[in-house]
Amino acid sequence: MVKSKKYSGIYLHHLKNGDITYYVQYINENKLNTKAKIGKKSEGITEKFCVQKRNELLHLIRLGENPFNKNKNHPTFNEVTYLYIQHLLDKGRSKENTKYSKRRYEMHIKPYLGNVLISNITVEVLNKMKRDKIQTLSPRTVNELLSLISIIINFANRYYNYKIDNHISNRRVVKFKEDSVRERFLSKDEIDILLDAVKNYKQVNLAVRFALTTGARISTIMSIKLKDIDPINRTVHLTDHKNNSTYIGYLHEKYFPDFEFLNKRKNQKYVFEYLGKHIEGASVQLQFRTITNELFNKGLDRDDRKNRVVFHSLRHTYCSQLCIAGVPIYTVQKLVNHKNILSTMRYSKLDNETMFDAVKGAFD
């Protein structure tokens, strides 16, 4: 399909038999670029006629009508999602798991698809979400978001007896290759640089310190309650929303020389609150991204997942530094609450300095 050389918004699809199919492009009621078929050259359709039909269409859309919208009675993705969540609860699905799926949807997917009709979800909007989310999330997490979208579309097809294209399951939207991505982690010097840079950002500073001393994910950190922290034993009770389980984290003196922040928050339920409201991880990640882009990501492409530092890099830093220090891999597994030892094995790597020291020591 090619653009018309004469008219804006007109597209031509040259068929193998020599005929031409004409399309017009417009912005639909969901603010998405859409193309509508007008007809073929063999049927008497011309580019000039398409311009006239497009002008008529744009006028009708401004009046709140769209003759090409055959799916106007379809529900929005938002409506289907909440119906799906209620369906899970009715089937006896764990409330915690369901709550986690709902929170993920509202934080990451809803801003892109919430008000879009279930039948109008395009490859373009899904790929935009992919490009945006990979800036702050791991490839695996982005893939899980795409899987959730795919599940909801399939649910809509079963529940409403629709035949909506699922661009994720048919691979028009391709997931990231998780195994081919090498995760970035910080050296000890880089950790000190980061700590110095975030010291004046109260919420970010605290979140970074929790991440560096526990290796917890951002969702786990933001859900820490005051009652979860034991200053005497230097431990914190952590909730792993991904695995629907709990585990204990240890608060190192380097990152928590004191627990003065607890006294300042004694009237709060959660550690991370602002004006009485629980803070979501997205706001902390946004500030963190601004800081780390300046410190570590200059000159890197936005889609350079191999080298960019994101908040999840702190989890990789925690695991990698433990392995470099010689901590047994099974201990690291327990510390980060990995269910599968294979997830932990990818951190059993050494930096260049450690490898040099190992060789030097062996032959001295």
N, C-alpha and C positions, 0 to 999 in steps of 0.2 A: 504494500500500500504506500502510495506516494502523495505528497502534497500537490495541490494544484499550483501551477506556475502563474496563474492569473488572479485567483480569488482566495481570500483568506477563509480558513475554516472548511475548505472543500478537499476531500481526499479521493484518490482514484485507485482502484484495484484492477490491474490488468490480468485478465483471464487467459488461460492457455489457448482458448479457441478464438482469441482476438477481440473478444467483447471487453467492455469496461463496466465495472460496478462502481457507482458513485455513492459517497458517504458525506454527511455533514458532521462537523464537530461542534459541541456546545458544552456549557457548564450546566449540569443538571441540578435538581433541587437539593442534592446532597453535597454540592460544591465540588463535584468530581468531573474531570474531563470525560466526555462520553461521545461515542460516534453512533449515528443512526443511518441505516441504509435507506437510500432514496429510490434507487432502481438502476437498470442497466441501459447502456447506450443503445442496445438493440430494441429497447422498449420506448425509445424516443427521448430518453433523459439526456440533458446537456448540463455542462457546468453552470451556465447562466441560470438555468431552471433551478439548480441546486442552491444557488445564492438566494433566489427568491424564497424557496422553501425554508432555508436556514433563517432568513429574516423573519418569516412568519413564526417559526418555532421559537426564536428568541423573544418575540413579542408575547406569545402565549405563556412562556415560562415566567416572564415578568408579571403576568396576570395570575400566576399561580396554577397554570395548567401545563400539561406536557403530554401530547398525543402519543409519544413514543414510550411513555412509561406504562408498560403492561403490568408492572409489579407494584402499583401504588398501594394495593391492599396488603402487601407483604409487611411483616413486622420489622422493626429495626433490630440490629444486632444486639442492642442493649436489652430489648424485650425478650429476645430468645435466650440470651445469656442468663437472665434472672429466672426464667422459666426452667432452664437447664439446672441451675443451682438448686431450685426447689425440688426438682425431680430427683437430684442426688440425695437430698435430705429425706424425701419420701421413701427412697429405696434403702434407707438405713446407712448411708455413707457417713463416715466419721465427720462430726461437726467441725473439728479442727482442720481436717483436710479440705472440707468444703469452704470454710472461712478463708483458708489460705488461697484457694483458687479464686475466690471472689475478690480478695484483696489484690491479688496479682492482676486480675482483669481490670479492676478499677484504677490501679496505678499505672499500668503499662499499655493496655489494649483499648480501654474505653475512650481515651482522648482521640484515637484514630478511627475507631469503628462504631462507637456507641450510637451515634445518630444516623448511621448509614443503614439503608434497607438491606436486609440479609441477602437479597437477590442482586444488590448493586455493588457488592464488594469486589474491587478490581485488583488485578495483579500490581498495578502501580501503587495503590495505597498500602498494600501489604509489604511491598519492597521498600517503601518509604519508612514504614515502621521498623523494618529490619535494619536499615541504614542508621536510623536514629538510635535504636536501642543498643546496637553493638558498641556505641560510644561509652556506655556505662555498665553494660552487662556482659557476662561471659557468653561465648558462642552457644554453650550448652543451655544457658538460661533463655536466650533468644529462641533457640529451637523449641524449648518447652512452651514458650508463649505461642509460637506458631502451631504446635501440636494442640494446644488448648483451643485455638481458633478453629482448627480443622475438626476437632471433636464437636464443637458447638454447631458448626455448619452441618455435619452429618446428623446431629440430633435434630436440627430443624427439618432436614429432609425426611427423617423418619416420623417425627411428630406431626408435621403439617402435610406429609406426603408430597413434598416438593421434589424438584429435580434441579437443584441449584448446583452450578459448577463449584467444585472444591479445588481452588487453585493450588492448595498446599499438597493435598493427597495426589493430585495429578501431576505434581512437580513442575508446574509453571512458576511457582515460587519455590526456590531451592533453599533448603536448610544449609547451615554452615557445616563444614567438615570439622568436627570437634577434635579428632585425633591429630589433625595436621597442624593445629595451632599450638605454638610454644608460648606458655604463659610468662609474662614479664614479672619479675620480682625485684625488690629493692635491695641494694647492698646496705651494709651497716652505715656507711657514710651517707648514703641517700636517705636512709631513715632519719638520721640527725638533721639533714637539710629539710626534710618534710616537716618534722616536728617544730623546727624553728619557724617555718613558713605559716603553720596553722595556729600558732600559739595565741594569736589575737582573735581567732574565730571560735568562740566558746563551744558551740555545738559540734562543729567539725573537729576541733581539737580533741574533744572528749571521745567522739566516735572513732577517730584515728587511733587513739590510745587503746581503746577496747579492742579494736581490730588487730593491732600489732601484738597484744599480749594474750589474745585468745584465738585469733584466726577465724573469728566468727563472721558470718555473712552479714550484710547490712540489715537484712530483715530481722535477724536475730538480735543484733545490737540495738536497733530502735525499739524492740519490744522488752528490753530489760526494765524491770521494776525495781524500786528502791529496796523492797524486801528481798530481792534476789541476791543482794550484795552482802557478803560477810567480811567486814574490814579486818576482823581479828585474824581469821585464817587466810585472808587475801584470796577469796574465791568468789565466783559469781555463778549463779544458777542460770543456765542458758537454755532457750527453747529453739530447737531446730525445726523451723516450719517446713522445710523441704522434706524431712524424714518423719515429721510428726513425732519427735522424741525430745528428751531433755538430757543435758550433760553438764559437767562442771568445767568452768574455765578458771585459770589461775592468773591473778593480777600482779604482774612483776613490779618490783620497787622502782625500776627505771621509768615506767610509764605511770605508775601511781605511787609517788613518794608519800602522799597523804590522801585522805579521803574527805578533804574539806568540801568538795562538791556535794557530798551527801547532806551536810548541814544546811547548805544553801537551797536544797531541794526538799527539805523535810516535810513540806506540805503537799508534795506531789505524789502521784501514783507511779508514774514512769520517770525514768532518769531524763528522757528527752521530751520535754514539754516546753511550750511557749505560750504565755498568757492563758494558762490553764488548759491548753489543748495539746493532745499528743502529736508530736512531730512525725511526719512520714519520712522515709528514707530518701525520697526523691529530692527534697530541698537540700539535704546534707550533701548528697552526691553532686548536685549542681554546683555548690560552692567548692567542693573538693575538685571537681573537674576543672574549674577556672584556675585553681591554684596549681594543679599538677600539669595542666597544659603549658603554663608558664615555666614550670620547673623542669619537666622531663619530656614534654611532647612537642617541643618546637621543631619544625621542619618535618614532622611525621604526617603522613596522609591520615585523614580521618578514619579510613578503613584499615589502617595498619594495626591489626590485632596482635601481631607478634611483639611489637615494641612499645605500644602506647601503655601508659600507666592509668588505670582506672581504680575505683575503690576496691573492686574485687582482687586487684593486684596485691592488696595487703594480706589477704588470706594466703595467696601464693607465697608472699614474703615470709609469713609466719612458718608455713610448712617447709619451705626451702631452707630457711635459716636453721631450723631444728635439724634437718637432715645434714646440712653442712657441719653442724656442731657435733654430729655423731650420735644423735638421738635415734634409738632403734625405730625402724619403720612401723612396727606394730604399736609403739607408744605414740607416734605421731598420728596414727589412725585413730586412736582413742581420744587424743587431745582435740581433734577437729571433728569427731563424731562421724567419720566415714563408715558407711555400712559395708563397703567393698574395699578390700585391701588394694585392688588394682587402681582405685581412684587415688590412693596415697602414693603408690609406687612411682607415679610420674614426677614426684618431687625429689626422688632419691638421686639427685644430680649434684655435682659440685661446681663451684665457680672456678675460674681460671687460677686464682691465687691459691685456693685450697689444693687444686690438682698439682700445681707447681711445688708446693710445700711437701705434698705426698711423695713425689718423685725425688725431690732433693733429700728428704729424710731417708728414703729407702737406699740411696747410694752413698750417703755420707759415711 
